[in-house]
Amino acid sequence: MILDGEVFDANEFERIANLPSKDQLLSKLVGMLNSPMAKLSSTLGSPVSGLLGALEQLNSKKEG
């Protein structure tokens, strides 16, 4: 097969045919970009929720 002036054998053509679609590649890219942001958000939010839990426990002890 000839593509853009280059000759491709069957193995090369099959490799190109099995590449992911543009939409699949964009989805993977968005997922990779989103993952670190989600981890950062979780890491930053974790101490705050722990602090809130501790404050609620202190408040219940004072009331009880």
N, CA, C and O atoms as a GROMACS GRO file, in nm:
protein
  256
    1MET      N    1   0.084  -0.118   0.000
    1MET     CA    2   0.000   0.000   0.000
    1MET      C    3   0.089   0.124   0.000
    1MET      O    4   0.191   0.127   0.069
    2ILE      N    5   0.052   0.223  -0.074
    2ILE     CA    6   0.125   0.349  -0.081
    2ILE      C    7   0.039   0.458  -0.018
    2ILE      O    8  -0.077   0.477  -0.054
    3LEU      N    9   0.099   0.529   0.080
    3LEU     CA   10   0.027   0.635   0.148
    3LEU      C   11   0.120   0.754   0.158
    3LEU      O   12   0.228   0.744   0.216
    4ASP      N   13   0.079   0.866   0.104
    4ASP     CA   14   0.157   0.990   0.107
    4ASP      C   15   0.297   0.969   0.050
    4ASP      O   16   0.395   1.023   0.102
    5GLY      N   17   0.304   0.891  -0.058
    5GLY     CA   18   0.430   0.869  -0.128
    5GLY      C   19   0.521   0.765  -0.063
    5GLY      O   20   0.630   0.739  -0.114
    6GLU      N   21   0.479   0.704   0.048
    6GLU     CA   22   0.559   0.600   0.114
    6GLU      C   23   0.491   0.465   0.096
    6GLU      O   24   0.369   0.455   0.093
    7VAL      N   25   0.574   0.363   0.082
    7VAL     CA   26   0.522   0.228   0.067
    7VAL      C   27   0.516   0.162   0.205
    7VAL      O   28   0.615   0.160   0.278
    8PHE      N   29   0.399   0.110   0.238
    8PHE     CA   30   0.378   0.043   0.366
    8PHE      C   31   0.351  -0.104   0.341
    8PHE      O   32   0.273  -0.140   0.253
    9ASP      N   33   0.417  -0.190   0.420
    9ASP     CA   34   0.385  -0.332   0.408
    9ASP      C   35   0.261  -0.362   0.493
    9ASP      O   36   0.209  -0.273   0.560
   10ALA      N   37   0.215  -0.485   0.491
   10ALA     CA   38   0.091  -0.522   0.560
   10ALA      C   39   0.100  -0.498   0.710
   10ALA      O   40   0.002  -0.453   0.770
   11ASN      N   41   0.215  -0.527   0.772
   11ASN     CA   42   0.230  -0.508   0.917
   11ASN      C   43   0.219  -0.361   0.956
   11ASN      O   44   0.152  -0.327   1.053
   12GLU      N   45   0.284  -0.275   0.881
   12GLU     CA   46   0.279  -0.132   0.910
   12GLU      C   47   0.138  -0.077   0.889
   12GLU      O   48   0.091   0.006   0.967
   13PHE      N   49   0.071  -0.123   0.784
   13PHE     CA   50  -0.064  -0.078   0.756
   13PHE      C   51  -0.159  -0.123   0.868
   13PHE      O   52  -0.246  -0.046   0.910
   14GLU      N   53  -0.143  -0.246   0.915
   14GLU     CA   54  -0.227  -0.297   1.024
   14GLU      C   55  -0.202  -0.219   1.153
   14GLU      O   56  -0.296  -0.190   1.228
   15ARG      N   57  -0.076  -0.185   1.180
   15ARG     CA   58  -0.042  -0.108   1.299
   15ARG      C   59  -0.110   0.029   1.294
   15ARG      O   60  -0.164   0.075   1.395
   16ILE      N   61  -0.107   0.094   1.180
   16ILE     CA   62  -0.171   0.224   1.163
   16ILE      C   63  -0.323   0.211   1.174
   16ILE      O   64  -0.388   0.297   1.233
   17ALA      N   65  -0.378   0.105   1.120
   17ALA     CA   66  -0.523   0.084   1.124
   17ALA      C   67  -0.572   0.062   1.267
   17ALA      O   68  -0.687   0.093   1.298
   18ASN      N   69  -0.487   0.009   1.353
   18ASN     CA   70  -0.527  -0.021   1.491
   18ASN      C   71  -0.500   0.093   1.589
   18ASN      O   72  -0.522   0.077   1.709
   19LEU      N   73  -0.455   0.207   1.540
   19LEU     CA   74  -0.433   0.322   1.628
   19LEU      C   75  -0.568   0.371   1.682
   19LEU      O   76  -0.670   0.361   1.613
   20PRO      N   77  -0.569   0.423   1.805
   20PRO     CA   78  -0.695   0.476   1.861
   20PRO      C   79  -0.745   0.595   1.780
   20PRO      O   80  -0.668   0.663   1.713
   21SER      N   81  -0.876   0.619   1.789
   21SER     CA   82  -0.935   0.732   1.717
   21SER      C   83  -0.897   0.863   1.786
   21SER      O   84  -0.846   0.863   1.898
   22LYS      N   85  -0.921   0.972   1.718
   22LYS     CA   86  -0.892   1.104   1.773
   22LYS      C   87  -0.970   1.126   1.902
   22LYS      O   88  -0.916   1.179   1.999
   23ASP      N   89  -1.099   1.086   1.903
   23ASP     CA   90  -1.181   1.103   2.023
   23ASP      C   91  -1.127   1.022   2.141
   23ASP      O   92  -1.127   1.069   2.254
   24GLN      N   93  -1.081   0.900   2.114
   24GLN     CA   94  -1.023   0.817   2.220
   24GLN      C   95  -0.897   0.881   2.276
   24GLN      O   96  -0.877   0.882   2.398
   25LEU      N   97  -0.813   0.934   2.190
   25LEU     CA   98  -0.689   0.998   2.235
   25LEU      C   99  -0.719   1.124   2.315
   25LEU      O  100  -0.653   1.150   2.416
   26LEU      N  101  -0.816   1.202   2.272
   26LEU     CA  102  -0.854   1.323   2.346
   26LEU      C  103  -0.911   1.287   2.483
   26LEU      O  104  -0.883   1.356   2.582
   27SER      N  105  -0.990   1.181   2.489
   27SER     CA  106  -1.046   1.136   2.617
   27SER      C  107  -0.935   1.095   2.713
   27SER      O  108  -0.939   1.129   2.831
   28LYS      N  109  -0.836   1.022   2.662
   28LYS     CA  110  -0.723   0.982   2.746
   28LYS      C  111  -0.647   1.104   2.796
   28LYS      O  112  -0.606   1.108   2.912
   29LEU      N  113  -0.628   1.202   2.709
   29LEU     CA  114  -0.555   1.323   2.746
   29LEU      C  115  -0.629   1.398   2.857
   29LEU      O  116  -0.568   1.441   2.955
   30VAL      N  117  -0.760   1.414   2.841
   30VAL     CA  118  -0.838   1.484   2.942
   30VAL      C  119  -0.833   1.408   3.074
   30VAL      O  120  -0.821   1.469   3.180
   31GLY      N  121  -0.841   1.276   3.068
   31GLY     CA  122  -0.832   1.196   3.189
   31GLY      C  123  -0.698   1.212   3.259
   31GLY      O  124  -0.693   1.220   3.382
   32MET      N  125  -0.591   1.216   3.182
   32MET     CA  126  -0.458   1.232   3.241
   32MET      C  127  -0.440   1.371   3.301
   32MET      O  128  -0.375   1.386   3.404
   33LEU      N  129  -0.498   1.471   3.238
   33LEU     CA  130  -0.489   1.607   3.291
   33LEU      C  131  -0.576   1.625   3.416
   33LEU      O  132  -0.540   1.699   3.507
   34ASN      N  133  -0.690   1.557   3.419
   34ASN     CA  134  -0.784   1.571   3.530
   34ASN      C  135  -0.736   1.496   3.654
   34ASN      O  136  -0.761   1.541   3.766
   35SER      N  137  -0.668   1.386   3.637
   35SER     CA  138  -0.627   1.302   3.750
   35SER      C  139  -0.541   1.375   3.852
   35SER      O  140  -0.572   1.367   3.971
   36PRO      N  141  -0.436   1.446   3.813
   36PRO     CA  142  -0.357   1.518   3.913
   36PRO      C  143  -0.438   1.626   3.986
   36PRO      O  144  -0.416   1.650   4.105
   37MET      N  145  -0.530   1.691   3.915
   37MET     CA  146  -0.611   1.794   3.978
   37MET      C  147  -0.704   1.733   4.083
   37MET      O  148  -0.723   1.791   4.190
   38ALA      N  149  -0.761   1.617   4.053
   38ALA     CA  150  -0.850   1.550   4.148
   38ALA      C  151  -0.772   1.506   4.270
   38ALA      O  152  -0.821   1.517   4.382
   39LYS      N  153  -0.651   1.454   4.249
   39LYS     CA  154  -0.568   1.411   4.361
   39LYS      C  155  -0.529   1.530   4.448
   39LYS      O  156  -0.529   1.520   4.571
   40LEU      N  157  -0.496   1.641   4.386
   40LEU     CA  158  -0.460   1.761   4.461
   40LEU      C  159  -0.579   1.810   4.542
   40LEU      O  160  -0.565   1.846   4.659
   41SER      N  161  -0.696   1.812   4.482
   41SER     CA  162  -0.817   1.855   4.551
   41SER      C  163  -0.846   1.765   4.670
   41SER      O  164  -0.882   1.812   4.778
   42SER      N  165  -0.830   1.636   4.651
   42SER     CA  166  -0.852   1.541   4.760
   42SER      C  167  -0.750   1.559   4.871
   42SER      O  168  -0.785   1.554   4.989
   43THR      N  169  -0.626   1.581   4.834
   43THR     CA  170  -0.519   1.600   4.933
   43THR      C  171  -0.541   1.727   5.013
   43THR      O  172  -0.521   1.728   5.135
   44LEU      N  173  -0.581   1.832   4.948
   44LEU     CA  174  -0.603   1.959   5.017
   44LEU      C  175  -0.730   1.955   5.102
   44LEU      O  176  -0.736   2.018   5.208
   45GLY      N  177  -0.830   1.882   5.057
   45GLY     CA  178  -0.957   1.876   5.130
   45GLY      C  179  -0.953   1.781   5.248
   45GLY      O  180  -1.031   1.797   5.342
   46SER      N  181  -0.864   1.684   5.246
   46SER     CA  182  -0.858   1.584   5.351
   46SER      C  183  -0.829   1.643   5.489
   46SER      O  184  -0.901   1.612   5.584
   47PRO      N  185  -0.726   1.726   5.505
   47PRO     CA  186  -0.701   1.784   5.637
   47PRO      C  187  -0.817   1.870   5.686
   47PRO      O  188  -0.845   1.874   5.806
   48VAL      N  189  -0.883   1.940   5.597
   48VAL     CA  190  -0.995   2.026   5.636
   48VAL      C  191  -1.109   1.941   5.691
   48VAL      O  192  -1.167   1.975   5.794
   49SER      N  193  -1.142   1.831   5.623
   49SER     CA  194  -1.252   1.746   5.672
   49SER      C  195  -1.212   1.679   5.803
   49SER      O  196  -1.297   1.658   5.889
   50GLY      N  197  -1.084   1.645   5.820
   50GLY     CA  198  -1.037   1.589   5.947
   50GLY      C  199  -1.050   1.690   6.059
   50GLY      O  200  -1.089   1.656   6.171
   51LEU      N  201  -1.016   1.813   6.031
   51LEU     CA  202  -1.027   1.920   6.130
   51LEU      C  203  -1.173   1.943   6.169
   51LEU      O  204  -1.205   1.960   6.287
   52LEU      N  205  -1.261   1.942   6.070
   52LEU     CA  206  -1.403   1.960   6.099
   52LEU      C  207  -1.456   1.847   6.186
   52LEU      O  208  -1.536   1.870   6.277
   53GLY      N  209  -1.413   1.725   6.159
   53GLY     CA  210  -1.455   1.612   6.241
   53GLY      C  211  -1.408   1.626   6.384
   53GLY      O  212  -1.483   1.598   6.478
   54ALA      N  213  -1.284   1.668   6.402
   54ALA     CA  214  -1.228   1.686   6.536
   54ALA      C  215  -1.302   1.797   6.610
   54ALA      O  216  -1.331   1.784   6.730
   55LEU      N  217  -1.334   1.906   6.541
   55LEU     CA  218  -1.408   2.016   6.603
   55LEU      C  219  -1.549   1.972   6.644
   55LEU      O  220  -1.598   2.012   6.749
   56GLU      N  221  -1.612   1.891   6.560
   56GLU     CA  222  -1.746   1.841   6.594
   56GLU      C  223  -1.741   1.751   6.717
   56GLU      O  224  -1.830   1.757   6.802
   57GLN      N  225  -1.636   1.669   6.728
   57GLN     CA  226  -1.621   1.583   6.845
   57GLN      C  227  -1.600   1.666   6.971
   57GLN      O  228  -1.660   1.638   7.075
   58LEU      N  229  -1.517   1.769   6.962
   58LEU     CA  230  -1.496   1.858   7.077
   58LEU      C  231  -1.625   1.927   7.118
   58LEU      O  232  -1.655   1.939   7.237
   59ASN      N  233  -1.700   1.970   7.021
   59ASN     CA  234  -1.827   2.036   7.048
   59ASN      C  235  -1.926   1.942   7.117
   59ASN      O  236  -1.995   1.981   7.211
   60SER      N  237  -1.931   1.814   7.068
   60SER     CA  238  -2.022   1.719   7.134
   60SER      C  239  -1.979   1.689   7.276
   60SER      O  240  -2.063   1.672   7.364
   61LYS      N  241  -1.848   1.683   7.300
   61LYS     CA  242  -1.799   1.655   7.436
   61LYS      C  243  -1.834   1.770   7.530
   61LYS      O  244  -1.870   1.749   7.646
   62LYS      N  245  -1.825   1.892   7.479
   62LYS     CA  246  -1.857   2.009   7.563
   62LYS      C  247  -2.007   2.012   7.595
   62LYS      O  248  -2.046   2.047   7.706
   63GLU      N  249  -2.089   1.974   7.497
   63GLU     CA  250  -2.234   1.976   7.517
   63GLU      C  251  -2.278   1.859   7.605
   63GLU      O  252  -2.374   1.872   7.681
   64GLY      N  253  -2.209   1.746   7.596
   64GLY     CA  254  -2.251   1.625   7.667
   64GLY      C  255  -2.195   1.607   7.798
   64GLY      O  256  -2.225   1.508   7.865
   0.00000   0.00000   0.00000
